Amino acid sequence: MSYQQQETPLYTALKKHFSAHPISFHVPGHKYGNVFLNESKNHYKHLLRIDVTELNGLDDLHQPESVIAAAQRLTAELYGVDETFFLINGSTVGNLAMIFATCEENEPVIVQRNCHKSIIHALQLVGAVPVFLSPQFDDEVKVASYVSNEAIKQAIEAYPNAKALILTNPNYYGMAVDLKEAVSMAHRYGIPVLVDEAHGAHFILGDPFPSTAITYGADVVVQSAHKTLPAMTMGSYLHVNSSLVDIEKLHHFLRIFQSSSPSYPIMASLDLARSYLAHLSIEEIGHIQAQVSLFKKALNGIEGIAVVESTDPCVMTDLLKITVQTRSSLSGYELQRCLEQAGIFTELADPLNVLFVYPLALFENLEEIIEKIKKAFSGLHRCDRSLDSVSPISFAAASEVIPYSSLKKRNRKFVHVEQAEGLIAAETIIPYPPGIPLLIIGEIINGEHIASLLELRQYGSHFQGGKRLDFHQIEVFE
């Protein structure tokens, strides 16, 4: 770690600004927290003191020249990339920008099918033609994982003029793979590799964590710093390390998509999160690893649940992602509700699993937390249910969806879900979390889609989209 990594130029500038007791005749309207609902002041007062605007000495995210530029340079240095951009609209805005900077209307793009909805939305807005690659299904965790190198090879050979290869690594459950061969294959055809690494901002630490896509030579990598680093929600990084992607074009689209009133608290938290990451020692990481092992051991001692991890030799699972799978009569959703009643809130649930995201730090009260979990699950009993009876979300083999541009003028109608097989989806339906679309506009609906949709509804999954799912109907094109 360089000495400079101890510095926090943006946060320091904000502290210096407020310490001078400034008087505000500028936005935002809370005036450093002086104008605020009284009953809420105590919760917000410290944060509002650094919630400012583009004042002299505080730089401009859209044309950074001083403290924001310095904070971004330090981040790029830590991650070993040409340039890093701070994102204050989450990884979503990074995914939008990288796709707009590389993809074109009616041109093919090779995309991992179990991608985040923001990837799909970006492709729809650009008007690109996605060539979807079906991911492997992990038999142990019972979720979609990575796309095989063979599937990527076949797609690149079939679409050598593809504008980009877009991958998601790791998946939501922390399952990551080596991308070196995939990147090499794409680069042989001059195809840039864009990686949604939302859950891997800490991977730059190296062992015992998976490797970041940056080390494999990916051209653009987007990371949600707020997911695993101590950054505020919506704080993310976009890293560029490429001769295939025009950095100025990326910057142009970030100016378009990012707010013209960027949040200084979010940007400062990105500055602080980078410094926190740079300061983590090998010894501290070892202590975190040891505590995670103790936590897993304690969970495995509870009847009715089991900690599961992929046994696929290609997969390395993130230390901070802990998947607990039911061994009882309860579903993953029901297990999650048991925990919530005990005041323990997990990242997500699916029909079989509950996902815990461990902090990049030690819990001081781990024994107390374990006792709460044991109490929450005290009524569970082991049940020899067949895990294979749960229908996994199915993703079709590599194929093009019907181009969005050709669907715009087609009429739509609602049909009963069970009558939708073979029809073209006219709406995107997304179980959330994790935000991976089950159905995409333009996709041919198959029987497995329907089975997964019905089962997720039965379990009480929350959906984004599906305007009339409550009436058992789905929108399709005529």
Buried (B, 14 or more C-beta within 10 A) or exposed (E): EEEBBEBBBBBBBBEEBBEEEBEBEEEBEBBBBEEBEEEEBEEBBEBBBBBBEBBEEBBBBBEBEBBBBBBBBBBBBBBEBEBBBBBBBBBBBBBBBBBBBBBBEEBBBBBBBBBBBBBBBBBBBBBBBBBBBBBBBBEBBBBBBBBBBEBBBEBBEEBEEBBBBBBBBBBBBBBBBBBBEBBEBBBEEEBBBBBBBBBBBBBBBEEEBBBBBBBBBBBBBBBBBBBBBBBBEBBBBBBBBBEBBBBEBBBBBBEEBBEEEBBBBBBBBBBBBBBBBBEBEEEEBEEBEEBBEEBBEBBEEBBBBBBBBBEBEBBBBBBBBBBBBBBBEBBBBBBBBBBEEBEBEBBBBBBBBBBBBBEBEEBEEBEEBBEBBBEBBEEBEEEEBEBEEBBBBBBBEBBEBBBBBEBEEEEEEBBEBEEBBEBBBBBBBBBBBBBBBBBBBBBBBBEBBBBBBBBBBEBEBEBEBBEEBEEEBBBBBE
